[in-house]
Amino acid sequence: MPETNDKHIGVRIREFRIIRDFSLAELGRRAHVSTSQLSRVETGEQPASPSVLAAVARALGVTLSVLHGQPYIHMLQKDQLDRLLAPISSALDAWDIPAEDDLPPRSLDDIAADTKAIAKKRAKGEFGTVAEALPGLITALAVQTYTVPGRDRERAHNLQAEIARTTAIVAYRLGYMDLARLALARMAVAAPHSGDPRQVAVERYERAVITHAETSRPDRGVALMRQALRDLDDDGDPATTAVRGTLLLRASALSAVQKDHTAARDWLGQAAQLAEAGAAADAAENPPGSRYALAFGELNVNLGRLDVAMFQDDYETAVRVADDVRLPESYQPTRVAGFLIRRASAEAWTARHDDALASLEQARAKAPQLTRYHPEVHQTVGTLLRARQRAAEPLREFAQWSGV
């Protein structure tokens, strides 16, 4: 019987091959893998080696994490993806060309409201709705950057950077790396003209996440975070504090991926100090909690500690950290589910089998689509199945639901 994980990877390879309109022979030519081998991988008859997976991912223009189970691609079909993403690509290609029609330009206030609204939808994983709105916003901002003067032009560039970021994240989540990189390139152009140095830092952060973290170059991601922190002065603004803290946590996680445990602890320690300073400043406000609340704090640092422990395969520490995490009621369901999945993985590795299954059940209740196709869910359920010669009924049901 073929390995479960490879079988799922094979199915995903076939999905992306069909979406790209590649035959087996064409994908084999691009990936330098034989057609017969690709066929066996797709059907689950043969496990795919890491080198073959890397070559196929490059040929398909996706990341390895997408092949290992990125959930969002399953929400959309080929015709929907083509219909949604082609206009975005076209709008980005015409990024710096003002429209030739005589329609009056939209106000920056209206564009800002729409930008904020789709950012919230993006955070909820509503990528279809976001993708439909993006071409119009990209075009509207191209007009504004040519027609508005002074500070308004800076604001237009700021919004342009935000829209480019949303575009990059959506394209990345849907597995379209070429489009994600194009959007990041547009963000890199807009951010320096936004009048907000935080936008430049955020662009580097997204580049580290999208371009380097999953292409076996976490060292480049760390270098980007170091440069971003060097260029972003700490002006005491809560938003700046949040960005700097996020950069520190990303540097910590990327260092952990490299097994540079000393650097990971150092970055994490700096993030903890920043959170403590923010909490102290928050407490001194009148009324307390009116300045730094929900910007960056202990929760972010604890989640960073969890990430580092998981990357270092220190699952006992990961379980202890996870037990101390208290998520607010307003926390986004997908983020809650992501945390629960990581906790379940640590629990499974430390033989807390019932706890791991309970965490997976909670994650499924919070975000079924994310949980169903998440690679760590498949790995965790596989660990639990192997740990029990005869699986309990809830585990069998969960394994069947998630396709394991």
N, C-alpha and C positions, 0 to 999 in steps of 0.2 A: 504493500500500500504506500503511495507517495507521501512525502512529508506534507502535513497540512499547510504550513506557512508557504512552502514553495507552490503548492497548488493554487493558493489564493494569489500569489504574485503572478503566476502564469495567467490567471483569469484577467488580472489587471493589465498585464502586458497586452493581451489580446484586445481589451477594451480600448486602450490608447492607440494601438495599431490601427484599429478600425476607425477611430476618431480622426487619426492623421491620414486616413485613406491609404495606408501602406499595405501591400501584400506581404506575405511571409518572406518572399524572396527579396523584396525591397528593404524590409527592416533588417534582414540578414546581411544584405550588402552594406547598409549604412553602419551596422554594428560590428561587422566583420565576424559574424557568427553564422554557422551553417544553417540552412533552412530546416533540415531534419532535426537539428538540436533545438532550434526555436520551437518547432512544432511539439516536441516532447515536453519542453518546459511549459508551454501554454496549456497542454492537457494534463499536466501534473505527473507525467510518467517519469520525468527526470528532474532532480533538483538543480537549480541554477546556482552556479558558483558566484562568489562576490564579484569577480572580474567580468563575468558575463552580464550580471545585473547592472554593473556600472556602465558597460558598453551599450546595453539596450537603453538604459535611462538617458544617456547622452544622445543616442540616435532618436529617441522619442521627444527629447527636449523637456524632460521632467526630472525631478529629484528622486533619489532613492527612497526618501520617505513617502513619496506619492506611490511608488510601486509597492511599498510595504504596507499601504493601506490608508492613504489619505481619504477621508470619508466624503469630501464634498463632491468629487467627481460622480459619485453614484446618485446624486440628487438631480443630475441633468443628463439629457440624452444628446446624441451627436448633433441633431438638427438645432437643438436649443443652444448648445455651445457655439456653433457656427453663427447663429443669428445674434447671439449676445456679444461675442468677442470680436467679430469682424468689424463692426462699427467703432469699437474702442480702439482697435489697431489703426483704423483709418483716421480717427480723430487725433491720435498721438502723432501720426505721420504728418498731419497738418497743424501741429502744435503752434508753430510760429508764423502761420499764414492767416491774416485776418480774413473774416468772411466777406464775400463779395455781394451779399444781398443787402437790402436796404432796411432790414428789420431793426427796430431800436434796440440798443444793448440792454441787457438785464441789469438791474441795480446790484451793487455789491452786497447790499444787505440781503436781498433775495437769494443770491448765490451762496452767501455765508450760511443762511438758514438751511438751504438744501444740503450744503456740504456737511453741516453738523448732523442733519437727519440721516444721511446715508452712512456716515461714520458709525452711528448707533446701530443701523441695520447690518453693517459689516461685522460689528462686534457680536451680533446675534447669529451670524452665519447665513444671513438672507442674501446670498451672493447673486441670485438671479435678479432680484429687485434692484440691487446696487448696480449690477452690470448694465441694466436697462437705462439707468439714470446717468451713467458716466459720460457717454459721448456728448450729450447736450451740455453738461457742465464743462467738459474740456473745451468745447467750441466757444461757449460763452466767455470763459476766462481768457481765451486767446484774443477775443475782441477787446476785453477790458484792459489787458496789458498794453494794448496799442492806443487806447482812446482816453484813459483817465490819467490825470497828472499827479505829480508829487507823492504825498503819503498814500493817496488812494491807489497809485500804481504799486507801491510796496505791498499794500493790503491784497491787491489782485495777485501778485506773485506769491504771497503767503498762502492764499487759497489755492493757487495753482499747485503749489508744493503739496498741500494737503490732499488734493484730488489725485495727484500723481501717486502719492503714498497709498491711498485707498485702492487705486488701480493696480499697483504692484502687488499688494496683499491679496486681492481677489484673484488676480492671474496666477499667483503662486499657489494659492489654495486649490485652484482648479487644475493645477498641473501644467500651466503654460509658461514655462520659464523664459522663453524668448520675449513674450509680451511683458512679463514681470521685469525683466532687465531693461526693456525699452522704457517702461514707466519710471523705473528708478533713475535712468539717465535723464529723463525730463525733470524729475524732482531735483536732481543734482544741479540742473541749470537754473531752476526757479528759486531754490532755497537761498542762495547768496544775495538775491535781489529782494528778498522778503522783508529786510530790515529786522529780522529775528534770528539771532545766531542759534537759537534752539532748533530751528528747522534744519540747519546744516548738520547739527549733531544727530537729529532724528534720521536724516537721510543716511548717515553713516551707520547708524544702528540697524536700519532696515537692510542696508547692503550687507552687513555682517550676518544678519539672520538669513536672508534669502540667497545671497550669492556665495558666501564663504562657509557658513556653518555646516552646510550639507554637501560640500564638494571636497571634503577631506582637507580643507585649509582653514582650520580654526585659528591658526597662528595669524593669518591675515585679518580675521575678525577681531582678535585681541589688539592687533596694531591699529585697526580703525577705531576701536573704543578708546585706546590710549590717546590717539590724535584728537578725537572728539572731546575728551575730557580736558585736554590741554588747551583747546581753543574756546571752550565754553566756560567763561568766568562765572563763579558762584556769586550772583548779585543779591542773594537773599530772597528772590522771588520764588514763591511756592512751585510755580511751573518749572523754573530752572532747577530747583532742588529735585523735583520728580524726574526730570530728564537725566540729571547727573546720577541719581540713584539707579535708574534703569540701566544706564551705561555701565556702571560698576557691577551690577548683577550679571549683565550679559558677559562682561569680561571674565567674571568669576566662573560662569558656566562653561565658556569656551576654553578657559584654562583647565578646567576639570576634564573636558573632553580630551585635551592633550596629555592628561595624566600629570600635569604640572600642579601638584597638590599644594605646594607652598604658595604659588601665585594665586591659586583659587581661594585659599584662605585669606590672603592679603586683600584681594579685591572685595571679598565678602565682608571682611572686617571694616574696610572703609565705608561700605554701604551701610553697615550697622551703625557706625559713628554718625553718618549723615542722618539716618533715621532718628537716632537719639537726639541729635541737635535740633531737628525739626520738631520733635515731640516737645522738647523743652521750650522752644520758641512758641509753639502752639499753646502750651499751658500758660505762658506769660501774657497771652493776648487778652483783651477785654471785649467781649466775653471769651473765655478759654475755648480753644478749638475752632476759632473763626478764620485762621490763616492757613495752616498746613493740613487741615483735616482732609483725608482721603486722597491726598496728593502722592505722598510716598511715606511709608512708615514701616512699622514692625511686621505687618502682614507680608509686604513685599520681600523683606529680608528673610523671613521664615520660609517663604516659597523658594527663595534663592538657595537657602540652606538645603531644602529638600532636593532641588535640582542637582546641587553639587554632590550630595551624598549618593544620589542615584547614579550619577556619572562615575563616581568612584567605587561603585559596587558595595558601598557601606550601607547595607539594607537595615541593619539594626538601628543605626543613627537615623536613617530615613523614616523608619516607623516612629521613633521617638519625636522627631520634628513634626511629622504629620499629626501626631496625637495632640500636639500643642497648638496647631493651626485652628483659628476660629474665623470662619468666613462670614462676612456680613450678609444679612438677608438680601441686600440689593445686588450681591455679586452675580455676574452674568452666568446663566445656566451652563453654557459651554465651558467656562472656566472652572466652575464647580466640578463638572464632570471630569475635566482634565486632571484636576487635583485628585479626585477620588480614584481615577485610573492609576495614577502614579502611586498612590497609597496602596492600592490593591496589589500592584506589582511588588512593592517592598514587603507586604504582608505574605505574599505567596513565597517569596524567596527566603523568608524567615520561618516558614512552616506554620504560619497563622492562617490555615486554610479556610476556616469558617469566616474569619474576619475579612479575608481577601474576597470571598464570594459576596459577602454582605456589602463591601465597598463597590464591587462591580454592579450589584443590583441597584445601589443608590445612584451610581453614575448613569445607568440605563434609565432610571426614572427622571433624571435631570435633563439628559440630552440623548435620546435614543439613537439618532442617526450618527452622532459622533461616536458613541460607544460601539455601535454595531460594526463599524469598519475600522476602528482604531487598532493599529498594529500591536500596541501594548496589551490590549484586551486579548487578542489572539494568543500572544505569548504567555500571558498570565493564566488563561484558561488551560492552555497546553501544559503549563507547569502543574496546575492543580490536577488535571487528568492523570498525568504521569505519577503524581504523588499518591493517588488513590487507585488501588487495583480495581475497585468497584466504585464508580462515581455515584455520589448521592443524586437523587432525582433533580433537585434544583440546579446542580452543576450540569447534568445532562441537558436540561431544558435550556440553560443559558448557552451552552456550547452549540446546540442546534440553532438557536436564535441568531447567534453571531456568526454562524457558518463555519465553526471550527470542527 
